[in-house]
Amino acid sequence: MFKKSTKFLIVDDMNMFRAMVKQSLTAMEFTKHFEANDGSVALKMLEEAVQANEPFEFVICDWNMPKMKGIELLRKVRASAWGKNLAFLMLTAEAEKTTVIEALKEGVDGYIIKPFTVNSLSANLNAIYDKKHVPKAS
């Protein structure tokens, strides 16, 4: 499991969902969570955190947002040197098979369809941790 000090960025244009994710992370005893209400705001926060040498370690992001959609943010993160291995979970109401496949092709680490539970979020965090921390075969 991720350390309790893992630095999370929650990206959603709806205050209620950001609050729900934050509350869920707090229930799992994670202590560092930050919020952005749009992909463009999130990208700026991610870049500034890298420049300050205090990078985010995990992004939980909605798909549908006004200025920059979550899939666009994912593409930009994966295209950057600092974001290739950043844990990225899509938490969205987008349930179409084509959107899930698109996100997987772009390198998303996990995908949860809203509404979500603390248990489903926790299970996804564990699965992403396991995927990212599997010892590489030599």
DSSP file with accessible surface (Angstrom, degrees, kcal/mol):
  #  RESIDUE AA STRUCTURE BP1 BP2  ACC     N-H-->O    O-->H-N    N-H-->O    O-->H-N    TCO  KAPPA ALPHA  PHI   PSI    X-CA   Y-CA   Z-CA
    1    1 A M              0   0   73      0, 0.0     3,-0.1     0, 0.0   125,-0.1   0.000 360.0 360.0 360.0 152.2    0.0    0.0    0.0
    2    2 A F        -     0   0   21      1,-0.1   124,-0.0     2,-0.1   127,-0.0  -0.297 360.0 -93.8 -63.2 150.8    1.0    3.6   -0.6
    3    3 A K    >   -     0   0  153      1,-0.1     3,-2.0     2,-0.1    -1,-0.1  -0.324  29.7-118.9 -62.6 151.0    2.6    5.4    2.4
    4    4 A K  T 3  S+     0   0   89      1,-0.3    27,-2.2    26,-0.1    28,-0.5   0.705 115.3  59.6 -65.8 -17.5    0.2    7.4    4.5
    5    5 A S  T 3  S+     0   0   55     25,-0.2    -1,-0.3    26,-0.1    25,-0.1   0.311  74.3 137.5 -93.5   9.6    2.3   10.5    3.5
    6    6 A T    <   -     0   0    4     -3,-2.0     2,-0.8     1,-0.1    26,-0.6  -0.308  57.2-125.2 -56.6 135.7    1.6   10.0   -0.3
    7    7 A K  E     -a   32   0A  27     48,-0.2    50,-2.8    24,-0.1    51,-1.5  -0.776  32.1-168.3 -93.0 111.0    0.9   13.3   -1.9
    8    8 A F  E     -ab  33  58A   0     24,-2.8    26,-2.2    -2,-0.8     2,-0.5  -0.760  15.8-158.1-100.8 145.5   -2.5   13.2   -3.8
    9    9 A L  E     -ab  34  59A   0     49,-2.3    51,-2.8    -2,-0.3     2,-0.6  -0.991  10.3-159.4-120.1 119.8   -4.0   15.6   -6.3
   10   10 A I  E     -ab  35  60A   2     24,-3.1    26,-2.5    -2,-0.5     2,-0.6  -0.894   8.8-169.5-101.1 120.5   -7.8   15.3   -6.6
   11   11 A V  E     +ab  36  61A   1     49,-3.2    51,-2.6    -2,-0.6     2,-0.3  -0.937  27.9 125.3-119.7 112.2   -9.1   16.8   -9.9
   12   12 A D        -     0   0    5     24,-2.1    53,-0.1    -2,-0.6    26,-0.1  -0.943  53.1-137.6-161.2 142.2  -12.8   17.3  -10.4
   13   13 A D  S    S+     0   0   66     51,-0.4     2,-0.6    -2,-0.3    24,-0.1   0.621  87.0  81.2 -80.6  -8.5  -14.9   20.3  -11.3
   14   14 A M     >  -     0   0   87      1,-0.2     4,-2.0    -3,-0.0     3,-0.4  -0.861  67.6-154.2-103.8 119.2  -17.6   19.3   -8.7
   15   15 A N  H  > S+     0   0  113     -2,-0.6     4,-2.7     1,-0.2     5,-0.2   0.864  94.2  59.2 -52.2 -41.6  -16.8   20.4   -5.1
   16   16 A M  H  > S+     0   0  107      1,-0.2     4,-2.2     2,-0.2    -1,-0.2   0.910 107.0  44.8 -59.9 -43.9  -18.9   17.5   -3.7
   17   17 A F  H  > S+     0   0   31     -3,-0.4     4,-2.5     2,-0.2     5,-0.2   0.900 111.8  51.7 -71.3 -37.6  -16.9   14.8   -5.5
   18   18 A R  H  X S+     0   0   22     -4,-2.0     4,-2.8     1,-0.2    -2,-0.2   0.940 111.5  48.7 -60.8 -42.8  -13.6   16.4   -4.4
   19   19 A A  H  X S+     0   0   53     -4,-2.7     4,-2.7     1,-0.2    -2,-0.2   0.896 110.4  50.8 -63.9 -39.7  -14.8   16.4   -0.9
   20   20 A M  H  X S+     0   0   59     -4,-2.2     4,-2.2     2,-0.2    -1,-0.2   0.909 112.4  45.8 -64.9 -41.8  -16.0   12.8   -1.1
   21   21 A V  H  X S+     0   0    2     -4,-2.5     4,-2.8     2,-0.2     5,-0.2   0.938 113.6  49.4 -66.5 -44.8  -12.6   11.7   -2.4
   22   22 A K  H  X S+     0   0   73     -4,-2.8     4,-2.6    -5,-0.2    -2,-0.2   0.921 111.3  49.4 -59.2 -44.6  -10.8   13.7    0.2
   23   23 A Q  H  X S+     0   0  141     -4,-2.7     4,-2.4     1,-0.2    -1,-0.2   0.901 111.4  49.6 -62.2 -40.6  -13.0   12.2    3.0
   24   24 A S  H  X S+     0   0    9     -4,-2.2     4,-1.4     2,-0.2    -2,-0.2   0.915 111.1  48.3 -65.5 -44.1  -12.3    8.7    1.6
   25   25 A L  H  <>S+     0   0    0     -4,-2.8     5,-2.8     2,-0.2    -2,-0.2   0.908 111.4  50.9 -63.4 -40.1   -8.5    9.3    1.6
   26   26 A T  H ><5S+     0   0   78     -4,-2.6     3,-2.1     1,-0.2    -2,-0.2   0.911 106.4  54.3 -63.1 -41.1   -8.7   10.7    5.1
   27   27 A A  H 3<5S+     0   0   70     -4,-2.4    -1,-0.2     1,-0.3    -2,-0.2   0.819 106.9  51.6 -62.2 -29.2  -10.7    7.6    6.2
   28   28 A M  T 3<5S-     0   0   19     -4,-1.4    -1,-0.3    -3,-0.2    -2,-0.2   0.311 123.4-111.3 -87.6   5.8   -7.8    5.5    4.8
   29   29 A E  T < 5 +     0   0  132     -3,-2.1     2,-0.3     1,-0.3    -3,-0.2   0.655  65.8 150.0  72.8  21.5   -5.4    7.7    6.9
   30   30 A F      < -     0   0    2     -5,-2.8    -1,-0.3    -6,-0.1   -25,-0.2  -0.687  25.0-171.1 -80.8 139.1   -3.8    9.5    4.0
   31   31 A T        +     0   0  100    -27,-2.2     2,-0.7    -2,-0.3   -26,-0.1   0.606  60.0  68.1-111.1 -14.4   -2.8   13.0    5.1
   32   32 A K  E     +a    7   0A 100    -26,-0.6   -24,-2.8   -28,-0.5     2,-0.4  -0.848  55.7 147.3-117.0  98.1   -1.6   14.9    2.0
   33   33 A H  E     -a    8   0A  29     -2,-0.7     2,-0.3   -26,-0.2   -24,-0.2  -0.997  18.7-175.9-133.1 134.3   -4.4   15.7   -0.4
   34   34 A F  E     -a    9   0A  88    -26,-2.2   -24,-3.1    -2,-0.4     2,-0.3  -0.830  14.6-136.6-122.5 161.1   -4.7   18.8   -2.6
   35   35 A E  E     -a   10   0A  67     -2,-0.3     2,-0.3   -26,-0.2   -24,-0.2  -0.921  17.4-179.9-128.1 147.0   -7.5   19.8   -5.0
   36   36 A A  E     -a   11   0A   3    -26,-2.5   -24,-2.1    -2,-0.3     3,-0.1  -0.988  18.6-152.4-138.0 141.6   -7.9   21.2   -8.5
   37   37 A N  S    S+     0   0   81     -2,-0.3     2,-0.3   -26,-0.2   -26,-0.1   0.340  79.1  23.4 -96.4   7.0  -11.2   22.1  -10.1
   38   38 A D  S  > S-     0   0    3     27,-0.1     4,-2.4     1,-0.1     5,-0.2  -0.979  78.4-110.5-164.6 155.9  -10.0   21.5  -13.7
   39   39 A G  H  > S+     0   0    0     29,-1.3     4,-2.7    -2,-0.3     5,-0.2   0.858 116.0  53.5 -61.0 -37.1   -7.3   19.7  -15.7
   40   40 A S  H  > S+     0   0   44      2,-0.2     4,-1.9     1,-0.2    -1,-0.2   0.907 110.5  46.7 -68.6 -38.3   -5.5   23.0  -16.7
   41   41 A V  H  > S+     0   0   53      2,-0.2     4,-2.4     1,-0.2    -2,-0.2   0.927 113.1  50.9 -64.9 -43.0   -5.3   24.0  -13.0
   42   42 A A  H  X S+     0   0    0     -4,-2.4     4,-2.9     2,-0.2    -2,-0.2   0.917 107.1  52.5 -61.9 -44.2   -4.1   20.5  -12.1
   43   43 A L  H  X S+     0   0   22     -4,-2.7     4,-2.7     1,-0.2     5,-0.2   0.930 110.2  48.4 -59.9 -43.6   -1.4   20.5  -14.8
   44   44 A K  H  X S+     0   0  127     -4,-1.9     4,-2.7     1,-0.2    -1,-0.2   0.927 112.5  48.6 -62.4 -43.3    0.0   23.8  -13.5
   45   45 A M  H  X S+     0   0   48     -4,-2.4     4,-2.2     2,-0.2    -2,-0.2   0.909 111.8  49.4 -63.4 -41.7    0.0   22.5   -9.9
   46   46 A L  H  X S+     0   0    3     -4,-2.9     4,-1.9     2,-0.2    10,-0.2   0.934 113.1  46.2 -62.8 -45.8    1.7   19.3  -11.0
   47   47 A E  H  X S+     0   0   82     -4,-2.7     4,-2.5     1,-0.2    -2,-0.2   0.913 113.1  49.1 -64.7 -43.1    4.4   21.2  -12.9
   48   48 A E  H  X S+     0   0   95     -4,-2.7     4,-1.9    -5,-0.2    -1,-0.2   0.884 109.3  52.7 -64.7 -37.3    5.0   23.7  -10.1
   49   49 A A  H  <>S+     0   0   10     -4,-2.2     5,-3.1    -5,-0.2    -1,-0.2   0.896 110.0  48.4 -65.7 -38.6    5.3   20.8   -7.6
   50   50 A V  H ><5S+     0   0   46     -4,-1.9     3,-1.7     3,-0.2    -2,-0.2   0.937 110.9  50.4 -65.5 -45.2    7.9   19.1   -9.8
   51   51 A Q  H 3<5S+     0   0  158     -4,-2.5    -2,-0.2     1,-0.3    -1,-0.2   0.852 109.9  50.7 -62.0 -33.2    9.8   22.4  -10.1
   52   52 A A  T 3<5S-     0   0   59     -4,-1.9    -1,-0.3    -5,-0.2    -2,-0.2   0.423 115.4-118.9 -83.4   1.6    9.7   22.8   -6.3
   53   53 A N  T < 5S+     0   0  141     -3,-1.7    -3,-0.2    -5,-0.1    -2,-0.1   0.823  90.2 105.3  61.7  32.8   11.1   19.3   -5.9
   54   54 A E      < -     0   0  127     -5,-3.1    -4,-0.2    -6,-0.2    -3,-0.1  -0.470  55.9-176.8-133.4  59.3    7.9   18.3   -4.1
   55   55 A P        -     0   0   59      0, 0.0   -48,-0.2     0, 0.0     2,-0.2  -0.161  29.2-109.1 -66.0 153.9    6.1   16.3   -6.8
   56   56 A F        -     0   0   16    -10,-0.2   -48,-0.2     1,-0.1     3,-0.1  -0.497  22.1-161.0 -71.9 151.5    2.7   14.7   -6.5
   57   57 A E  S    S+     0   0   84    -50,-2.8    30,-1.1     1,-0.3     2,-0.3   0.547  70.5  27.6-110.5 -13.3    2.7   11.0   -6.2
   58   58 A F  E     -bc   8  87A   0    -51,-1.5   -49,-2.3    28,-0.1     2,-0.4  -0.973  58.8-160.5-154.6 133.7   -0.9   10.2   -7.2
   59   59 A V  E     -bc   9  88A   0     28,-2.6    30,-3.2    -2,-0.3     2,-0.5  -0.968   1.5-170.0-116.7 129.6   -3.6   11.9   -9.3
   60   60 A I  E     +bc  10  89A   2    -51,-2.8   -49,-3.2    -2,-0.4     2,-0.4  -0.986  25.9 179.7-115.5 116.6   -7.3   11.0   -8.9
   61   61 A C  E     -bc  11  90A   1     28,-3.0    30,-2.8    -2,-0.5   -49,-0.2  -0.956  29.2-137.2-134.2 139.9   -9.1   12.7  -11.8
   62   62 A D        -     0   0   11    -51,-2.6    30,-0.2    -2,-0.4     3,-0.1  -0.387  17.6-140.0 -77.2 162.6  -12.6   13.1  -13.3
   63   63 A W  S    S+     0   0   15      1,-0.2     7,-2.4     7,-0.2     2,-0.8   0.906  83.5  58.8 -88.7 -53.0  -13.0   12.8  -17.1
   64   64 A N        +     0   0   58      5,-0.2   -51,-0.4     6,-0.1    -1,-0.2  -0.738  63.2 142.0 -92.3 109.9  -15.5   15.6  -17.8
   65   65 A M        -     0   0    4     -2,-0.8   -27,-0.1    -3,-0.1   -28,-0.0  -0.968  52.1-115.6-140.9 155.2  -14.4   19.1  -16.8
   66   66 A P  S    S+     0   0  103      0, 0.0     3,-0.2     0, 0.0    -1,-0.1   0.919 101.6  24.3 -63.6 -52.3  -14.9   22.5  -18.5
   67   67 A K  S    S+     0   0  160      1,-0.3     2,-0.4     0, 0.0   -29,-0.1   0.922 134.3   9.9 -87.3 -45.8  -11.4   23.7  -19.6
   68   68 A M  S    S-     0   0   17      4,-0.0   -29,-1.3     3,-0.0    -1,-0.3  -0.960  76.6-134.9-138.0 119.3   -9.3   20.6  -19.8
   69   69 A K     >  -     0   0   87     -2,-0.4     4,-2.0    -3,-0.2     3,-0.3  -0.277  25.8-111.3 -68.6 158.7  -10.8   17.1  -19.7
   70   70 A G  H  > S+     0   0    0     -7,-2.4     4,-2.8     1,-0.2    -7,-0.2   0.854 117.1  56.2 -59.6 -36.8   -9.2   14.4  -17.6
   71   71 A I  H  > S+     0   0    8     -8,-0.4     4,-2.3     1,-0.2    -1,-0.2   0.885 107.2  49.9 -66.1 -36.0   -8.1   12.4  -20.6
   72   72 A E  H  > S+     0   0   82     -3,-0.3     4,-2.4    -9,-0.2    -1,-0.2   0.909 110.2  50.1 -66.4 -41.8   -6.2   15.5  -21.9
   73   73 A L  H  X S+     0   0    0     -4,-2.0     4,-2.8     2,-0.2     5,-0.2   0.939 109.5  51.7 -61.3 -44.5   -4.6   15.9  -18.5
   74   74 A L  H  X S+     0   0    0     -4,-2.8     4,-2.8     1,-0.2     5,-0.2   0.927 109.5  49.7 -58.0 -45.5   -3.6   12.2  -18.6
   75   75 A R  H  X S+     0   0   86     -4,-2.3     4,-1.6     1,-0.2    -1,-0.2   0.918 112.8  46.4 -59.8 -45.1   -2.1   12.6  -22.1
   76   76 A K  H  X S+     0   0   94     -4,-2.4     4,-0.7     2,-0.2    -1,-0.2   0.894 113.0  49.6 -66.6 -39.3    0.0   15.7  -21.0
   77   77 A V  H >< S+     0   0    0     -4,-2.8     3,-1.1     1,-0.2     6,-0.4   0.952 112.5  46.7 -63.3 -48.4    1.1   14.0  -17.8
   78   78 A R  H 3< S+     0   0   37     -4,-2.8    -1,-0.2     1,-0.3    -2,-0.2   0.791 108.9  56.3 -66.6 -25.4    2.2   10.8  -19.7
   79   79 A A  H 3< S+     0   0   80     -4,-1.6    -1,-0.3    -5,-0.2     2,-0.2   0.645  94.7  84.7 -79.8 -14.4    4.0   13.0  -22.3
   80   80 A S  S XX S-     0   0   22     -3,-1.1     4,-0.6    -4,-0.7     3,-0.5  -0.582  82.8-126.8 -90.8 152.7    6.1   14.7  -19.7
   81   81 A A  G >4 S+     0   0   95      1,-0.2     3,-0.5    -2,-0.2     4,-0.2   0.894 111.3  47.0 -61.3 -38.9    9.4   13.3  -18.3
   82   82 A W  G 34 S+     0   0   77      1,-0.2    -1,-0.2     2,-0.1     3,-0.2   0.659 111.8  50.7 -78.6 -15.9    8.1   13.6  -14.7
   83   83 A G  G X4 S+     0   0    0     -3,-0.5     3,-0.7    -6,-0.4    -1,-0.2   0.449  74.5  97.7-107.1   2.2    4.7   12.1  -15.4
   84   84 A K  T << S+     0   0  111     -4,-0.6    -1,-0.2    -3,-0.5    -2,-0.1   0.866 101.5  24.5 -60.0 -36.8    5.5    8.8  -17.1
   85   85 A N  T 3  S+     0   0  135     -4,-0.2    -1,-0.2    -3,-0.2     2,-0.2   0.285  88.0 130.3-112.4   9.0    5.2    6.7  -13.9
   86   86 A L    <   -     0   0   15     -3,-0.7     2,-0.2    -9,-0.1   -28,-0.1  -0.457  67.8-111.4 -64.7 129.5    2.9    9.0  -11.9
   87   87 A A  E     -c   58   0A   3    -30,-1.1   -28,-2.6    -2,-0.2     2,-0.4  -0.469  42.2-175.0 -63.7 128.9    0.0    7.0  -10.4
   88   88 A F  E     -c   59   0A   0    -30,-0.2    21,-2.5    -2,-0.2    22,-1.1  -0.970  10.5-175.7-137.6 117.7   -3.1    8.1  -12.2
   89   89 A L  E     -cd  60 110A   0    -30,-3.2   -28,-3.0    -2,-0.4     2,-0.5  -0.957  16.8-145.5-115.6 127.3   -6.6    7.0  -11.4
   90   90 A M  E     -cd  61 111A   0     20,-2.6    22,-3.1    -2,-0.5     2,-0.5  -0.824  16.4-177.3 -91.6 124.5   -9.7    8.1  -13.4
   91   91 A L  E     + d   0 112A   4    -30,-2.8     2,-0.3    -2,-0.5    22,-0.2  -0.942  30.2 135.1-123.9 102.6  -12.7    8.5  -11.2
   92   92 A T  E     - d   0 113A   1     20,-2.5    22,-2.5    -2,-0.5   -30,-0.1  -0.947  67.5-122.0-149.6 163.0  -15.6    9.4  -13.5
   93   93 A A  S    S+     0   0   66     -2,-0.3     2,-0.8    20,-0.3    20,-0.1   0.522  78.5 113.8 -84.7  -7.4  -19.2    8.9  -14.5
   94   94 A E        +     0   0   48      1,-0.2    -2,-0.1     5,-0.1     0, 0.0  -0.528  33.5 162.2 -68.8 104.2  -18.0    8.0  -18.0
   95   95 A A        +     0   0   59     -2,-0.8    -1,-0.2    18,-0.1     2,-0.1   0.422  25.4 124.5-107.7  -0.6  -19.0    4.3  -18.2
   96   96 A E    >>  -     0   0  129      1,-0.1     4,-1.9     2,-0.0     3,-0.6  -0.377  64.4-131.6 -63.4 137.5  -18.8    3.8  -22.0
   97   97 A K  H 3> S+     0   0  159      1,-0.2     4,-2.7     2,-0.2     5,-0.2   0.881 106.2  57.8 -56.7 -38.2  -16.5    0.9  -22.9
   98   98 A T  H 3> S+     0   0  100      1,-0.2     4,-2.4     2,-0.2    -1,-0.2   0.871 105.7  48.6 -64.5 -34.8  -14.8    3.2  -25.5
   99   99 A T  H <> S+     0   0   13     -3,-0.6     4,-2.4     2,-0.2    -1,-0.2   0.901 110.9  50.1 -73.1 -37.4  -13.8    5.8  -22.9
  100  100 A V  H  X S+     0   0   35     -4,-1.9     4,-2.4     2,-0.2    -2,-0.2   0.946 112.9  47.1 -62.7 -45.6  -12.4    3.1  -20.6
  101  101 A I  H  X S+     0   0   68     -4,-2.7     4,-2.7     1,-0.2    -2,-0.2   0.915 110.8  52.1 -62.7 -42.5  -10.3    1.7  -23.5
  102  102 A E  H  X S+     0   0   65     -4,-2.4     4,-1.7     1,-0.2    -1,-0.2   0.930 110.1  48.5 -59.6 -44.9   -9.1    5.2  -24.5
  103  103 A A  H  <>S+     0   0    0     -4,-2.4     5,-2.3     1,-0.2     4,-0.4   0.915 111.3  50.1 -62.6 -41.8   -8.0    5.9  -21.0
  104  104 A L  H ><5S+     0   0  101     -4,-2.4     3,-1.3     1,-0.2    -1,-0.2   0.919 108.9  51.9 -63.1 -41.8   -6.2    2.5  -20.8
  105  105 A K  H 3<5S+     0   0  171     -4,-2.7    -1,-0.2     1,-0.3    -2,-0.2   0.836 107.4  53.4 -62.6 -32.2   -4.4    3.2  -24.2
  106  106 A E  T 3<5S-     0   0   64     -4,-1.7    -1,-0.3    -5,-0.2    -2,-0.2   0.478 126.8 -98.9 -83.4  -4.6   -3.3    6.6  -22.8
  107  107 A G  T < 5 +     0   0   27     -3,-1.3    -3,-0.2    -4,-0.4   -19,-0.2   0.691  59.1 166.3 100.8  20.8   -1.7    4.9  -19.8
  108  108 A V      < -     0   0    6     -5,-2.3    -1,-0.2     1,-0.1   -19,-0.2  -0.389  27.8-150.4 -66.0 146.9   -4.2    5.3  -16.9
  109  109 A D  S    S+     0   0   22    -21,-2.5     2,-0.3     1,-0.3   -20,-0.2   0.710  72.6   3.1 -91.6 -24.6   -3.4    3.0  -14.0
  110  110 A G  E     -d   89   0A   7    -22,-1.1   -20,-2.6    -7,-0.0     2,-0.4  -0.985  57.3-153.0-158.4 160.8   -7.0    2.6  -12.8
  111  111 A Y  E     -d   90   0A  36     -2,-0.3     2,-0.4   -22,-0.2   -20,-0.2  -0.962  10.9-179.2-145.7 119.1  -10.6    3.4  -13.6
  112  112 A I  E     -d   91   0A  11    -22,-3.1   -20,-2.5    -2,-0.4     2,-0.5  -0.981  19.8-140.9-120.3 134.2  -13.5    3.8  -11.2
  113  113 A I  E     -d   92   0A  79     -2,-0.4   -20,-0.3   -22,-0.2   -18,-0.1  -0.799  41.9 -82.6 -95.4 129.2  -17.0    4.6  -12.4
  114  114 A K  S    S+     0   0   25    -22,-2.5     2,-0.2    -2,-0.5     3,-0.0  -0.442 105.0  56.9 -67.6 148.3  -19.0    7.0  -10.1
  115  115 A P  S    S+     0   0  118      0, 0.0     2,-0.3     0, 0.0    -2,-0.1   0.577  79.5 179.1 -74.9 160.4  -20.5    6.6   -7.6
  116  116 A F        -     0   0   19     -2,-0.2     2,-0.3    -4,-0.1    -2,-0.1  -0.786  20.2-139.5-125.7 166.7  -17.7    5.0   -5.7
  117  117 A T     >  -     0   0   83     -2,-0.3     4,-2.4     1,-0.1     5,-0.2  -0.832  30.4-112.1-119.7 164.1  -17.1    3.6   -2.2
  118  118 A V  H  > S+     0   0   57     -2,-0.3     4,-3.1     1,-0.2     5,-0.2   0.911 120.1  54.1 -59.3 -39.5  -14.2    3.9    0.1
  119  119 A N  H  > S+     0   0  131      1,-0.2     4,-2.6     2,-0.2    -1,-0.2   0.903 108.0  46.9 -63.9 -42.0  -13.7    0.2   -0.4
  120  120 A S  H  > S+     0   0   36      2,-0.2     4,-2.1     1,-0.2    -1,-0.2   0.906 114.4  48.0 -68.4 -37.1  -13.6    0.5   -4.2
  121  121 A L  H  X S+     0   0    0     -4,-2.4     4,-2.6     2,-0.2    -2,-0.2   0.949 113.1  48.0 -65.6 -45.6  -11.2    3.4   -4.0
  122  122 A S  H  X S+     0   0   31     -4,-3.1     4,-2.5     1,-0.2    -2,-0.2   0.919 110.8  50.9 -61.0 -44.1   -9.0    1.5   -1.5
  123  123 A A  H  X S+     0   0   57     -4,-2.6     4,-2.4     1,-0.2    -1,-0.2   0.903 111.3  48.5 -62.0 -40.6   -9.0   -1.6   -3.7
  124  124 A N  H  X S+     0   0   39     -4,-2.1     4,-2.6     2,-0.2     5,-0.2   0.902 109.7  51.6 -66.9 -41.3   -7.9    0.4   -6.7
  125  125 A L  H  X S+     0   0    0     -4,-2.6     4,-2.7     1,-0.2    -2,-0.2   0.933 111.8  47.8 -60.4 -43.1   -5.1    2.2   -4.8
  126  126 A N  H  X S+     0   0   58     -4,-2.5     4,-2.7     2,-0.2    -2,-0.2   0.914 112.0  48.8 -63.6 -43.5   -3.9   -1.3   -3.7
  127  127 A A  H  X S+     0   0   55     -4,-2.4     4,-2.5     2,-0.2    -1,-0.2   0.906 112.8  47.7 -64.0 -41.1   -4.0   -2.6   -7.2
  128  128 A I  H  X S+     0   0    2     -4,-2.6     4,-2.6     2,-0.2     5,-0.2   0.924 111.6  50.5 -66.8 -41.5   -2.2    0.4   -8.6
  129  129 A Y  H  X S+     0   0   67     -4,-2.7     4,-1.8    -5,-0.2    -2,-0.2   0.952 111.6  47.8 -59.5 -48.2    0.5    0.1   -5.9
  130  130 A D  H  < S+     0   0   97     -4,-2.7    -2,-0.2     1,-0.2    -1,-0.2   0.911 112.7  49.0 -60.4 -41.8    1.0   -3.5   -6.7
  131  131 A K  H >< S+     0   0  108     -4,-2.5     3,-0.7     1,-0.2    -1,-0.2   0.899 115.5  43.1 -64.6 -40.7    1.2   -2.8  -10.4
  132  132 A K  H 3< S+     0   0   55     -4,-2.6    -1,-0.2     1,-0.2    -2,-0.2   0.688 117.3  45.8 -79.9 -19.9    3.7    0.0   -9.9
  133  133 A H  T 3< S+     0   0  101     -4,-1.8    -1,-0.2    -5,-0.2    -2,-0.2   0.106  74.0 129.9-115.2  22.4    5.8   -1.9   -7.3
  134  134 A V    <   -     0   0   83     -3,-0.7     2,-0.1    -4,-0.2    -3,-0.0  -0.621  68.9-108.1 -73.3 129.9    6.2   -5.3   -8.9
  135  135 A P        -     0   0  116      0, 0.0     2,-0.3     0, 0.0    -1,-0.1  -0.388  34.9-118.6 -60.4 134.8    9.9   -6.2   -8.9
  136  136 A K        -     0   0  175      1,-0.1     2,-0.2    -2,-0.1    -3,-0.0  -0.565  25.4-115.6 -76.6 135.5   11.3   -6.1  -12.5
  137  137 A A              0   0  102     -2,-0.3    -1,-0.1     1,-0.1     0, 0.0  -0.506 360.0 360.0 -69.5 137.0   12.6   -9.4  -13.8
  138  138 A S              0   0  172     -2,-0.2    -1,-0.1    -3,-0.0     0, 0.0  -0.396 360.0 360.0 -93.5 360.0   16.3   -9.1  -14.5
